[in-house]
Amino acid sequence: MAVSSNSLSTVRSVLSGMLLTAVLATVLAGCAADLEPTSEFCEGFESAWTDFHEERDEIDSRSEVTIAARTTLLEEWRRLSELHDQPEDVTDMLVVVSASFLETWNATSDADRSSGMRSLRNGMEYISRSCAQAGHEVVLNEVPVEGEG
């Protein structure tokens, strides 16, 4: 049985939404640990995004330079999501943000791209606010991802 790319994209969007909902429910239910994001986490999150913004090729999103910048960004976010001294809701959200970034990057339709960007922006905002509440201000550049803007 053949599965269309639209079906796979829809499944990915639903799963991302479910994970985002689960993370938010955990926070709202008070089940998240009393840990706060550390400066290492917050600065690394901001720095990885800023470096991607500065290193990417604004004209050719498939250039070697941009792909290398994307790879570096995702590797750093993976490393940060595996830090043991961070709140689980924030590291889980970073996993969602990474998946949303890739979903947006690989989107084949405007609807998929829009859905991915919405999840990406919401997740990045959640992490930024969590860092700010812990006293670590995070300033993120607005960066269009493959095909947007």
N, C-alpha and C positions, 0 to 999 in steps of 0.2 A: 504494500500500500504506500503510495507516494504521499509525502507531507509537503504542503506548500510552504514557501518562506514566510508568507503572511501568517500562517498558522503557528509556525515556530516563533515568530516575533511576538505574536499575541500571547503565547504561553510564557515567553520571557518577561513580557510586560506584566502579566498577571502575577508571576512568581516574584518579581521585584516589588510589586505593590503589596503582596502578602508579607514579604519580609519587612518592608517599611512599616506596615501596620503592626506586625508583631513586635518590632523594636519600640514603636511608640506606645503600644499597649503595656509593654514591660515597664517603660518609664512612668507612665501614668498610674500604673498599679503599685508603684513604689518598690518593684522587685529589683531594680537596678542597684548595684553596689553603691556605697557612699563615696567611692573614688571620684576624683576629678581628673580631667585630662591634664597631663603634665605639659610643661613648656616644650619638652622634646617632641611630644606628639603634635601639639598645635603648631609649633614652628616648622616642623617637618612637613605637615600637611600644607601649610601656606607656602613654604619654600618650593615644594614639589610642583604645585600648581603654577606659581610664579615662573619657575624655571621652564616649565612646559610652554607657558605663554611667550616667554622671551626667545626660546629656542626654535619654536615651530616655524615653518614656512607659511606665511599668511596667504600666499597665492596657491601653493600646491600642497594640499593636505595629504597626498600620498608620496611626497618626496622622502628620500632616505633620512633627511634631517628631521622631518616631522615624525616619521615613524620611530626614529631613535628617541626623540623627545617623549613620545607617547609611551614607549617601552620603559624608559627611565621613570616616568611619572607613576606608572602602574606598579613597577617594582618597589618604589619607595612607599606607595600606599599599602602594598601587601606587607612590607616590613613593619610599618606602623600599626597595621591591624593585628599583628601578631605580638605586639608588646604586651607583657603580662601585667603591668601596673596601671592599666587604663580601665575606665568604665566600660563594661561590656556593651552597653547601648551605643556608645560612640564608636568602638571598634567594629561592631556589627554594622553600623551605619556606613562606615568607611568601605566595608565590603559591598554594600548596596550602591554606594557612590561609584565605586570602580566598575561594577556591573552596568550601571546606568551610563557611564562614560563609554564603555565598549558597545553597549546597545545603540547609543547615539552615533558613535563612530561608524558602525557597520549597518546602520539603517538604510533600507532600500526605498523607503517611501517617506513622504513628508509627515504622515501620521505617526509612523514609528519614530522618526527623528524628534518630533514634537513631544511625544510621550517620554522618550529617553531624556530629553533636555529638562523636562519638568521634574522628573525624578532626580536627575543630577543636581539641579539647582536647589530643590528642596532638601536633599541630603547634605549638600555642602553648607546650606544655611543652618541646618540642625547642628552640624559639627562646629561651625563658626560660633554659634550662640553658646554651645556647651563650653567651648574654649573661653569665650568672653566671660561667662559666669564663673569660670575658674581663675579669672584674672589674666588671661592670655588673649589679647586682642588679635584677631586674624582678619587681614584685609586681602580679599581675593579679587583678582582681575576678572572681568567678564570676558570669557573666551568662547567664541563660537566653535563648535565641534563639527567636524566633517559635514559639509553640506548646509550648515545653518549660516545665516547672515550673509 
